[in-house]
């Protein structure tokens, strides 16, 4: 397999040469990757909040949304 190294402008130029339907396919693929990345970050953040709440003697899963917001606010404003 041969790798082709292109800078961003070259990639954009190549994509613009494609038919609109093919450009849409590329945008959809990029959006899918972005959505997957974002979902992964959300999942990691939730796991971290569960762990952090446990260390403070709280159970993230039974907290209300208001309690979660207050907990996060308290964590953000804790004195170092």
Phi, psi and omega in degrees: 000136180254134177262138177248123181257120181234148173275174185301316181298322179294320179296315179300316179299317179295317180297321180296339180279348181280161174295153181306318181298324178287325175298319178298321178299318180294315179298321179294320178297318179295317179298319178299316177298317179296316179298318179296318179298314182296317180297321178298316179297318179298316180297317179296318179297319179294319176299319179294320179293322176300313181296315181296319179294324178298319180294342177259013177076022182243158177247106183305322186291334181257358179287145174284168177301319178298316179295320178297316180297318179295319178299312180298317178300317178298317180297316182294332184253011176297144176284136184279000000 
